[in-house]
Amino acid sequence: MIVLECLFLTIAPCDAAEPWQLGSQDAATPMMQGIIDLHHDIFFFLILIFVFVSWILVRDIYIYIYIYIYIYIYIYIYI
């Protein structure tokens, strides 16, 4: 039995699916571990892009409102 455990050491201690499990199972192969790492890397950059684009949109809306309220309305009121 110990010989079999040594032969299959890479896949034996991996988890199995559980009811109501959140997230994925542990990787059973190095290729699956690479896919999981790639997934984490992609999501890191995706969140960075999302934050940057959101910041630009909020900034543009703020600048548009500022220009509309403080410049156009005051110009029409005082002219």
N, C-alpha and C positions, 0 to 999 in steps of 0.2 A: 504494500500500500504506500509506503514511503517513496518507493521508486516511482510510482505513478504520480504522486504529488510533485516530485521533482521534475518530471517530464512536462507536466501541465501547469507549471507554476505561474505562467503568464496569464492564464485565463481563469484559474481556480478561485482566486480571492475576489473576483468581480461581483458586483451587486446584481440582483435580479429585480424585475419590475415589482412594484408594490401598489396596492390599491390607493388611489388618490395621491399618487406620487407627483410632486412638482419638480420639474427639471428632467434632465436626461439621466440615463444610467451611467455608471462608470465605464470608461472605454475598456474594451477587451483586447484591442490590438493597438500597436503603435500608430497605424494609419488612422484609426478612429480618434485617437488622442490628438493627432495632427489636425483632423477635421474640427474637433471641438476647440482647439487653440485658434484655428483660423476663424471660427465663428466668433470667438471672443474678440479677436483683433478687428474683425470687420465691424462689429457692433461698437467698439470703442471709437473708431473713426466715424461711424455713422452718427453717433451721439455728438461728436465734435462738430460735424457738418451741420447737424440740426440746431445746435446751440448758436453757431455762427450765423446761420440763415435767419433764425428767429430774432437774434439781436439786430441784424440789419433791417428786418421788417418793422420791428418795434421802433427803431430809431427813425426810419423813414416816415412812419405814421406820426410820430411825435414832431418831427420837423415840419411835415405838411400841416398839422394842426397849428403849430406855432406860427408858421407863415400866414396861414389863412386868418387866424384870430388877430394876431398882433400887427400884421402889416395891412392886409386888405381891408379889414373892418375899420381900423383906425384911420386909414387913408380916406375911406368913404365917409366917415363921420366928420372928420375935420376939413374936408374939402367941399 
